Amino acid sequence: MEMDRERFRKMFPNLAKEIEGEKNKVTISSVRLDSEEGEKATSKRFDGYNPDVVDFLRRCDTEQQAEEIIAYLERRGEISQQYAMDLRKQLKNKGVRSFGPKKEDAYYLRQAGFK
């Protein structure tokens, strides 16, 4: 089915913005016909990596967000009550950036060399 650009924009305005915009473009630097070769070439840096509480805290913008993360992980039993208290103390005394610089969107993709 052929469709001219204007008709497409009218029918699918958000999709047209995504396609025509510069923000969401992904460059393809190579093509592999052999899937096994492609799998070997992908980054294995974060294979099996499970983020910890500090990784989550580094994504927070505010102390309130950080407190919610600590409370949630404590409630689930993923961190001990003592560790939660220590984190809260550090948060109160030194602030949210004391856990490290902010991890922005696509942090792990950039670190793995995909962005």
N, C-alpha and C positions, 0 to 999 in steps of 0.2 A: 504494500500500500504506500503510495507516494503522497507526500504532504508538503506544502510549502511552509517556509519558516514562520510566516505570520500566523498561519492557521495553527501551527504547532504551539506557538507562544500563547495564543488565545485559549487553546484547549488545556495546555499544561504549563501555566505560568511559572510555577515554582521549579519544575523540572527544567524548563528552558533557562531560568536564571542559573541553576547549578551547572548546566552543560556549557553555557556561554561565559560564565564567570571564570575568573582566574584563581579564585580561592581554593577550590576543591580539585584541582588538577593533579593527576598522578603521572609521573613520567615513567616510561618503561625503558630500562637501559639495556635489556637483553631479552632474548627469547630462547628457551630451551625446548627442544622437541622430546628429549628423554626425561621423563618425570623423575626417575631415580637420580639423575645428574642434578636436576633442579633442587631436589630435596637435600642433597649433600651440600649444595652451594648456599643454602639459606643459613642465616645466623643461628647458632645454637647457644648464644650467650645467656639467654634467659630460659632455656629448657629446664623445666622442673622448678623454676624459681617461684616461691610463694611470698608475696609481699608481707612485711610485718607491720606492726603498729606504727613505726616511725615512717615507713613508706606512705601510709595513709595520712598521717599527720602532716607530712610535707606537701600534700595536696590541698590542705586547708588554707583559707584566706583569713579566717578570724579565729579568735580563741574559743568562741562559742562552738564553731564547727569542730574544733579539736576536742573540746570537752565531750561533744556528742559521740565522736569516734571512740574516745577512751571509755565512756560509759557503755557503749554498745559492745565493745570487745570484752569488757569486764563482765557484763551481764551474760554474754555467751560462754564465758569461761575460757576465752582465748588468751587472756592475760590475767595474771593473779591480782588480787586486791592490793597487795603491797606494791607491785609494779605500777598499777593504775595510780596509786597514791603518789609514787615517785614522779610519774609523768605529769600529774596534775600540779605538783609542786614546781617542777621545771617550767611548765606552761605559765603558771602564775608569776613566778619570779623572773623568767627570762623571755617569755613570749613564744609565739608559735614558730617564729623563724629560728629559734634555738635548736630545733630538731634538724635543721638543714635548709638549704634553699628550696624554694617552691618547685615542685614537679608539675610542669605544665602538661596540657593535653598532648598525647602522642609521645610522651617522654620515653617509653620503652622502645617504641618504633625508631625514634631518632638515635637512641643509644645503640640499637642493633644495626643501624646504618640503612634503614628502610625509608627514612624521610630526610 
